[in-house]
Amino acid sequence: MAKAPDQSDPRHLAELSERAATFVNENLIPHEVTAELAGGPLPVETQREIAQRALELRLHGGLHLAEHGGNSWTATEWFLVEEQFGRSTNGVSWYIPNAYNVWKAGSPEQIERWLKPALRGELHDAYAVTEIDAGSDPSGITTRAVRVGAGKWLLNGEKWFVTFGSVAKVIVVMAMAAEGGQLLPTLFAVPADAPGVEIIADVPFTHNYPHGHPTMRFTDVELIDSDILGGLGNGEDLQRLWFTEERLGIAARCIGAMQRLIEESVDWAVNREQGGARLIDHQGVSFPLADSAADAAAGRLLGLEVARLTDAGADPKLVHGKASMAKLFCSEAAGRCADRAVQIFGGRGYMRTTAAERFWRELRVDRIWEGTSEVQRLVVARSLERRGVKSMLT
Ligand SMILES: Cc1cc2nc3c(=O)[nH]c(=O)nc-3n(C[C@H](O)[C@H](O)[C@H](O)COP(=O)(O)OP(=O)(O)OC[C@H]3O[C@@H](n4cnc5c(N)ncnc54)[C@H](O)[C@@H]3O)c2cc1C
């Protein structure tokens, strides 16, 4: 059996990043325009090819354990792979087998039933927290799970923006479980084909991605104790872990997006002449490129530092604050870079067949989902007070 690599060896990390970059260049980027022109989804055969190749190259599974079908990556390994995935548009990396991180807290039965098949690419999950009146402030969640006999529950509620909701076989639903006169935030693994689960709206969004973000209604859905994920009342703690990881993942992908925007913009600016000079020789073009480079490089240092702290076992609350800072900076910076790139490409920057145009639309949501930029600022400001300025800045 091949010796397992030293996960912190710089040569191993460089090889992993290069493997992911080659996969993105050869197996994802070539399909972007097809996806864009088709309004999002790729042909089923192409979807399968992407999933298969990612499995062969062991680039799937996020941070999930090898024994569950993932790769047991460190946060740094994962960050480097996500960075490369971020270089692609149209969510074509979404065909790579993966599952939400809260399954780590799943029971052996849930891991066999949902997590392992998801990491083999046989099914998709979805994660439903947001509601009509509970977005940035989840304390307003009204979805309820009520005990209706020994080991039985009835779930009622409506969830908004359920990514993968139309294809998922299982939906992780955040509900307030009524128990002993208390309301306990709890995650339930709800089979998508359970009676009472329905999609009530599926409107188009700004990006052309593989799947939509429908509104889902849960009416008297019958569940049992073993559908509870991670224990009764543990929903908020699990969600905080999910947010920390997901926010760092968004930072990593935004960094990859900035890198590709800069690569393509430099290539264009070096090779196109207007006004008797190459575009890059006009300061009106070269200065925004320099600003984008500074954004991308600074964001990368911050993101890698959060990954390093995670791997070093730093205080999870500090990591949470810094992950918010990384998401805030990288998503805002990526938006700026995409806007500059559109301008540098001129009229071509407004064509949907140009990556800059697609990134310009697609990166917008990174300032909204997994907590808006304003919510990240709240977390960062609170962390400055509670974890200390020095801990947050050094
Ligand atoms: C494409 C897409 C996919 C998504 N996927 C999922 C998913 O899979 N699962 C899921 O559960 N959710 C998902 N979401 C929901 C997403 O997480 C929420 O949209 C986001 O958290 C913001 O909530 P909201 O839309 O209700 O906005 P609101 O909370 O109503 O906020 C509106 C505005 O007010 C600002 N604001 C709110 N509170 C404050 C405050 N205290 N201080 C300063 N400003 C504030 C916000 O920053 C924002 O600018 C998705 C959203 C989108 C767009």
PDBQT file of the ligand as one rigid body, heavy atoms in Angstrom, charges set to zero:
ROOT
HETATM    1  C1  LIG A 401     -28.426  31.868  -4.058  1.00  0.00    +0.000 C 
HETATM    2  C2  LIG A 401     -28.700  31.667  -2.602  1.00  0.00    +0.000 A 
HETATM    3  C3  LIG A 401     -28.572  30.406  -2.030  1.00  0.00    +0.000 A 
HETATM    4  C4  LIG A 401     -28.837  30.202  -0.688  1.00  0.00    +0.000 A 
HETATM    5  N1  LIG A 401     -28.764  28.924  -0.162  1.00  0.00    +0.000 NA
HETATM    6  C5  LIG A 401     -29.200  28.700   1.100  1.00  0.00    +0.000 A 
HETATM    7  C6  LIG A 401     -29.303  27.367   1.606  1.00  0.00    +0.000 A 
HETATM    8  O1  LIG A 401     -28.933  26.398   0.935  1.00  0.00    +0.000 OA
HETATM    9  N2  LIG A 401     -29.817  27.176   2.846  1.00  0.00    +0.000 N 
HETATM   10  C7  LIG A 401     -30.228  28.226   3.615  1.00  0.00    +0.000 A 
HETATM   11  O2  LIG A 401     -30.696  27.985   4.724  1.00  0.00    +0.000 OA
HETATM   12  N3  LIG A 401     -30.160  29.501   3.170  1.00  0.00    +0.000 NA
HETATM   13  C8  LIG A 401     -29.654  29.759   1.938  1.00  0.00    +0.000 A 
HETATM   14  N4  LIG A 401     -29.584  31.049   1.449  1.00  0.00    +0.000 N 
HETATM   15  C9  LIG A 401     -30.052  32.141   2.296  1.00  0.00    +0.000 C 
HETATM   16  C10 LIG A 401     -28.967  33.121   2.731  1.00  0.00    +0.000 C 
HETATM   17  O3  LIG A 401     -28.133  32.553   3.687  1.00  0.00    +0.000 OA
HETATM   18  C11 LIG A 401     -29.708  34.395   3.199  1.00  0.00    +0.000 C 
HETATM   19  O4  LIG A 401     -30.234  35.011   2.045  1.00  0.00    +0.000 OA
HETATM   20  C12 LIG A 401     -28.800  35.336   3.962  1.00  0.00    +0.000 C 
HETATM   21  O5  LIG A 401     -28.405  34.778   5.185  1.00  0.00    +0.000 OA
HETATM   22  C13 LIG A 401     -29.478  36.689   4.212  1.00  0.00    +0.000 C 
HETATM   23  O6  LIG A 401     -30.752  36.537   4.741  1.00  0.00    +0.000 OA
HETATM   24  P1  LIG A 401     -32.013  37.288   4.063  1.00  0.00    +0.000 P 
HETATM   25  O7  LIG A 401     -31.971  37.013   2.607  1.00  0.00    +0.000 OA
HETATM   26  O8  LIG A 401     -33.232  36.925   4.789  1.00  0.00    +0.000 OA
HETATM   27  O9  LIG A 401     -31.713  38.833   4.230  1.00  0.00    +0.000 OA
HETATM   28  P2  LIG A 401     -32.033  39.751   5.530  1.00  0.00    +0.000 P 
HETATM   29  O10 LIG A 401     -31.574  39.048   6.766  1.00  0.00    +0.000 OA
HETATM   30  O11 LIG A 401     -33.446  40.196   5.469  1.00  0.00    +0.000 OA
HETATM   31  O12 LIG A 401     -31.088  40.993   5.291  1.00  0.00    +0.000 OA
HETATM   32  C14 LIG A 401     -31.391  42.015   4.345  1.00  0.00    +0.000 C 
HETATM   33  C15 LIG A 401     -30.306  43.069   4.435  1.00  0.00    +0.000 C 
HETATM   34  O13 LIG A 401     -30.261  43.625   5.754  1.00  0.00    +0.000 OA
HETATM   35  C16 LIG A 401     -28.972  43.500   6.304  1.00  0.00    +0.000 C 
HETATM   36  N5  LIG A 401     -29.053  43.246   7.745  1.00  0.00    +0.000 N 
HETATM   37  C17 LIG A 401     -29.824  42.332   8.390  1.00  0.00    +0.000 A 
HETATM   38  N6  LIG A 401     -29.600  42.362   9.702  1.00  0.00    +0.000 NA
HETATM   39  C18 LIG A 401     -28.659  43.332   9.917  1.00  0.00    +0.000 A 
HETATM   40  C19 LIG A 401     -27.992  43.833  11.079  1.00  0.00    +0.000 A 
HETATM   41  N7  LIG A 401     -28.240  43.337  12.301  1.00  0.00    +0.000 N 
HETATM   42  N8  LIG A 401     -27.081  44.807  10.900  1.00  0.00    +0.000 NA
HETATM   43  C20 LIG A 401     -26.790  45.315   9.679  1.00  0.00    +0.000 A 
HETATM   44  N9  LIG A 401     -27.399  44.868   8.552  1.00  0.00    +0.000 NA
HETATM   45  C21 LIG A 401     -28.304  43.879   8.664  1.00  0.00    +0.000 A 
HETATM   46  C22 LIG A 401     -28.373  42.308   5.601  1.00  0.00    +0.000 C 
HETATM   47  O14 LIG A 401     -26.944  42.306   5.655  1.00  0.00    +0.000 OA
HETATM   48  C23 LIG A 401     -28.906  42.495   4.187  1.00  0.00    +0.000 C 
HETATM   49  O15 LIG A 401     -28.106  43.426   3.520  1.00  0.00    +0.000 OA
HETATM   50  C24 LIG A 401     -29.256  31.298   0.117  1.00  0.00    +0.000 A 
HETATM   51  C25 LIG A 401     -29.378  32.563  -0.461  1.00  0.00    +0.000 A 
HETATM   52  C26 LIG A 401     -29.113  32.757  -1.797  1.00  0.00    +0.000 A 
HETATM   53  C27 LIG A 401     -29.269  34.122  -2.391  1.00  0.00    +0.000 C 
ENDROOT
TORSDOF 0
